Amino acid sequence: MTDTPFSVTAAGAPPKGGRASLARRVLPYAMLSPAVLVTLAIVFLPMAQAAWMSLHDYLLWKPSGFAFVGLKNFAAALSDEVFWISLKNTAIWIGLTVPAQMLLGLVTALLLNQKFPWRPVARALIIIPWALPSVVIALMWVWIYDANYGVLNEFLLRMDILKSSIPWLADPDTALYAIILTLTWQGFPFFAVMILAGLQSIPRSYYEAASIDGASAWRQFWHITLPGISGVLVTAVLLRTIWVANSIDVIFVMTGGGPGYATYTLPLYAFVKSRTNLDFGYGSALAVMFTIMLLGFVILYLKRAGKAVN
């Protein structure tokens, strides 16, 4: 028997340890490192920069006046009336939009889960609002809401629901709710697709056994469907809450925050302060405050949702 340049164990496998073992341990981290570096560069670095700027009095038209002011910007925000108006609008914006999207998506998913002709076509068409760019959707709904030639006013007038046209986006009492309806229409397909995937993962045998036992459709929905899609709902609600909370494109295109401050949200207010007033210090402070609030809500939601799912 000739000698080999390396030793072999009784099982015929190479010995543990050495360069091969080290390479196997390092390889996963090496493959993940590009994604981690990109994430650090485009996400966490700007976040750290915003947090640092929030502690300074930084006006873009006075670049040399980068003075450290500590928590002055945060204190100024707490005494800013527009901040509290924006916070209230943000709570309404999230509190109405996300549940409305979820309920509409749930109903749509339940319908698409039934057998009917052209079901694949319906499943494809339902994605259209989600696939369209936000600017296109905003402009489309601006035309729908127009007081002079908008489709919505024309329909309501012909149905004798209204006696005169309503300037939906120019009235402070209706502007925010009109935009909420727009974003509800745009975002419900996300819930529909997620919930539909969850529905298809529930075995049909559960429903057959429940039908044999005499369970009504409502009891089947409550005891089989909802528990089966609870994990999907928790994830979908969390993602949409974060996305809706940070969404400013539809509001900015449709009203720009007006009339007055009727459709201001905190992210939009921070954007306007930085973009229009070039006050990056105060705008960064608003963004940091909103991030902390949203992070606290996410943590609380995950704790409560985890208990409910378990």
N, C-alpha and C positions, 0 to 999 in steps of 0.2 A: 504494500500500500504506500503510495507516494505522499509526501508531506504537502499540505496546503498552506497558503500564505496567511490564513486566518483560522482561528479555532471555531468549532461547531459544537453546539450543545447536543445532548442526547436526543432531543426532539427534532434536531435538524435546523433550528432557528438560530440566528446570530445572537451573541450574548447581549444582555441588557447593559445600558450605560454607554459611555463613549460618545463619539460625535454623532452617530445616527440617532441616538435617543435625545440628545440635545437639540438636534435639528427638528425632530418631531415636536418637541415642546415649543420651540421658537416659531415654527412655521405658521401656526394660527395667528399669532400676534403680528408677524410680518405681513400676512395677507390682509389683516384688518387695519394696519397702520395707515395706509393711504386714505381710507374712508374717515378714520379718526382725525387725521390731520386736516382734511378738507372741512369736516364738521367744526373743528376748532377755529379754522380760518374764517369761515363764512357765518358761523352762528355765535360761538362763545366769545370770540374776539370782539365783534361789534357790541355784544351785550356788555362786556367789561368796559368797553370804551364809552358806551352810553351811561353806565353807572358812574364812571369817573367824571364825565362831563356834567352829570346832574349835580355834582358837588362844586361846580364852578359857575361863575357869571360869564357866559360865553355867548356873545353876540357876533354873528358872522361878519357884520360890517365893521366890527372892532376886533380884528384878530389878535392884536397885541394886548388886549385887555382881558386875558384869560386868568381871572382872579379867583382864588379859592374862597368859597363862601360857606362851606359846610352844608348844613341842612336848611339854609335860607330858602332855596327854591321849593323845598317840601313844605316849609311853613307858609310860604306865599300861596302855594296851591290850596292849602286847607282854608285859607281866608279868601279864596277866589270864588266868586259866585258862579262863574261859568264852569268851574271844576265840578261843583255840586250838581249843576244842571246836567252836565255831561255824564256824571256818575249815575244819576237817576235815569237818564235816557239809555245808558248802557245796560242797566238792570232790566228795564222794560224790553230793550232790544234782544237781550239773551233770553229772558224769561218767557217771552212770547214766541220768538222765532224757532228755537230748538224744539219745544214741545209740539208746536204746530207742524214742523217738518217731520217729527217722529210719528205723530198720529196719522198724517197724510201718507207717509211712507209705509206705515204698518197696514193701512187699509189697501194701499196699492199692491203691496207684497202679497197680502191674502188673496186678492183678486187674481194676480198673476200666477199664483200657485194652483189655481183651479184649471181644469182642462176645458178648453174652448178653442174654436177655430182661429187660426192666425195668432196663436199665443206667442210663438217666437218673434213675430213682427212687433207685437205689442211690447214685448220685453225690450226690444231694440229701440223702439220709439220713445219709451219712457226715459231713456238716458239723455234725450236731446236737451232739456233745460240744464242738466248738469254739465253737458259737453260744451255748451255755448260760452264764449268769453263773457266775463262780467260786464264789460263796457257795452257789448251788444245788447245784453239783457236790460241793462239800465236805460239805454236809449229807447229800446222797444217799449218799456213800461212808461217812460216819460211821455211817449206818444199816446199810449193807452189812457193815461191819466189826464191828458190835455183837456182844459176846460172848454175849448172851442170846437175841436174836431176829434176828441178822444173817443175811443170805442166804448169805454166804460160808462161815461156820461150818456152817450147816445143810447146804449142798451137800457140803462136805468130810466131814462126819460121815456122811451118807448113802452117800457113796462109800467109806467105811471108810478114808479117807486120814488122818483124825484120830480119836483116841480120846476127846478132850475138847475143848471150845471153847477158843479162844485169844483173849485180849484184845489184838487186833492193835495198837490205838492206845494201850493202857495198858502195853505191854511195851516197855522201852527197846531191846530187840534187834530188834523188828519195826516199831516206830512209823514210823521214817524211811522204810523200804522200802515200807511200806503207802502212805504219802503219795506216794512216787515212782511207784508203780503208778497212783495216782489221777491225777497230773499227766500221766503217759504217756498215759492214756486220753483226757484232755482235749486234749492238744496234738498227737497224731498226725495229725488231719485237716489241720492246716496243712501238714505235710510231704506228705500225700497229694495235696492240691490243687496244691501247687507242683510236685511231681514229675510229676503227671499232665499238667500244662501243658507241662513239658519233654518228656515222652514224645511228646505229640502234635505237637511241632515237629520230630521226627526223621522224615525222609522214609521212606516204606514201601519205596521202591526199594532202600535199603541192605539191608534184611532179605531182600528177594527175591534180590538179587545174592549175598548170603551163603549163602542156602539152595541156590542153584544151584551154588555152589562147594563145597557139602557141609559147611558150618559147623554145628555142633550148636547147640542152644538156649543152652547155657551160654556158648559162644564168642561167639554173637551178643550176649548180654547183656554180656559182659565187654569186647568190642571195639567195640560199636556203642551199646548202651543207656547204659552208664556214662559213656563220653566225651560222649555227647549231652546228658546231664543233669548233668554235672559242675559247670557254672556255676550251675545252679539249686541244687544241693546245697550249694555253698559259701555262697551267699547265705542259704539257709534255715537252715543250721546256725549261721551267725553271728547271725541274728536271734533264733532260738530260744535260743541260749546267753545272749544279753543278757536276753531276757524271762524265762527260767527262773531265771537268777541273781538277778534282782530281784523274783521272785515271792514274796510273803509271805502273800497272802490265803488261799490254800488251807491252808497250814500253820497260820495263826493261827486259822482257823475250826475245823479238825479237832482240833488238839492245843494250840494256844496256845504251842507251843515245847516242851511236855512230852512224856512224863513226865521231870521234871527238866530237863535241857538236851539231851535225846536228839534233838530235832528243831529245835534252834536253828540258824539260818543267820545269816551276818553281817548281811544287811539286816534280818532279824527282830530280831536282838539290838540293832542300832542303833535300831530302831523302839521296842522295849520300853524301852530306857534313856531315850529321849526322852519316850515316852508315859506310862510307869508311874513312873519315877523323876524325871521332869521335868528330867533332866540333859542339856540340849541341847548343852552343850559336848562332853561325852564321846560322846554319840550322834552328833554331827556328825563327830567325829574318826573314829569307826568307819565312818561312811558314806564319808568321804573316802578312807580307807585301802582300802576295798573298791572304790571307783571307780578308784583308781590300779591296783590288782591286775587288775581287769576290763579296763581300758584296755590294760595291758601284754599281757594274754592276747589281746585282739582284734588288736593290732598284730602279735604273733607269728603268730597264726593267719592273718591276711591275707597276710603275707609267705610263709609256707609254702604256703598254698592257691594263691597266685598262681603260685609256681614249679610246683606240681603241675598246675594247669590249663594253663599255657603249655608 
